[in-house]
Amino acid sequence: MGKRLIWSKKAQQDRKDIFEYWNTRNQSTLYSQKLNRLFKKTLAFACEFPQLGKPTDYDENIRVCFVRDYLLFYEILPNEILVLRIWHGKQENKNQNK
């Protein structure tokens, strides 16, 4: 059985901001819906196979998965996968905090 998925407040806000950006840019929600499905699918795999993501330099339990141009950072906890941030690959990371 897989781990339970939990979203941090920052990750929830990241996701909201990403979808708002694409909805405004495209004048449609179709791309946001597609991204949301890809995020969910990737994170479902991470819940089943926590070591799926690439290790990071932050901590041995923090990993990253790539979805299109986005990086999904998550922490492996005993019974949960905690989504920490969703980051666009071209964003500067000077404000990227856990």
C-alpha positions in Angstrom: 0.0 0.0 0.0 1.3 3.5 -0.9 1.9 6.5 1.3 -0.7 9.2 1.8 -0.2 12.4 -0.2 -0.1 15.7 1.7 0.3 19.2 0.2 2.1 22.0 2.1 0.6 25.4 2.0 3.4 26.7 -0.2 2.8 23.8 -2.7 -0.9 24.5 -2.7 -0.2 28.2 -3.5 2.4 27.3 -6.1 -0.2 25.1 -7.9 -2.9 27.8 -7.7 -0.5 30.4 -9.1 0.6 28.1 -11.9 -3.0 27.4 -12.9 -4.0 31.1 -12.7 -1.1 32.0 -14.9 -2.0 29.5 -17.6 -5.7 30.2 -17.4 -5.1 33.9 -18.0 -2.4 33.4 -20.6 -4.5 30.9 -22.6 -7.9 32.2 -21.8 -8.8 28.6 -21.1 -8.5 26.1 -18.3 -7.6 23.2 -20.6 -3.8 23.4 -20.2 -4.2 23.8 -16.4 -6.4 20.7 -16.3 -3.8 18.8 -18.2 -1.0 19.9 -15.9 -3.1 19.0 -12.9 -3.6 15.5 -14.2 0.2 15.1 -14.9 1.0 16.4 -11.4 -1.5 14.0 -9.8 -0.3 11.0 -11.9 3.4 11.7 -11.0 2.6 12.1 -7.3 0.5 9.0 -7.3 3.6 7.1 -8.5 5.7 8.8 -5.9 3.3 7.6 -3.2 3.7 4.0 -4.4 7.4 4.3 -5.1 8.8 7.1 -2.9 12.4 6.7 -4.3 11.1 7.5 -7.8 12.3 11.1 -7.6 15.8 12.3 -8.1 17.7 12.9 -4.8 18.3 16.6 -3.9 21.1 18.3 -2.0 18.6 19.6 0.6 18.1 16.4 2.6 18.2 12.7 1.9 14.4 12.5 2.2 13.7 15.3 -0.2 13.3 14.3 -3.8 12.3 16.0 -7.0 10.2 14.8 -10.0 10.0 16.5 -13.3 6.7 17.3 -15.0 7.1 19.2 -18.3 9.0 22.4 -17.2 8.1 22.0 -13.5 9.9 20.5 -10.6 7.8 18.8 -7.9 9.7 18.7 -4.6 8.5 16.3 -2.0 9.6 14.9 1.3 9.4 11.2 2.2 7.9 10.8 5.6 7.2 7.5 7.4 3.5 7.3 6.2 3.2 10.2 3.9 4.6 12.0 0.9 4.6 15.8 1.6 4.6 18.0 -1.5 6.9 20.9 -0.6 6.9 23.1 -3.7 6.2 23.1 -7.4 8.8 25.1 -9.2 9.2 26.2 -12.8 12.6 25.1 -14.1 13.4 28.6 -15.4 12.5 30.4 -12.1 15.2 31.8 -10.0 15.5 29.8 -6.8 16.6 32.5 -4.4 13.2 32.5 -2.7 12.8 28.7 -2.8 12.2 27.8 0.8 10.9 24.6 2.3 
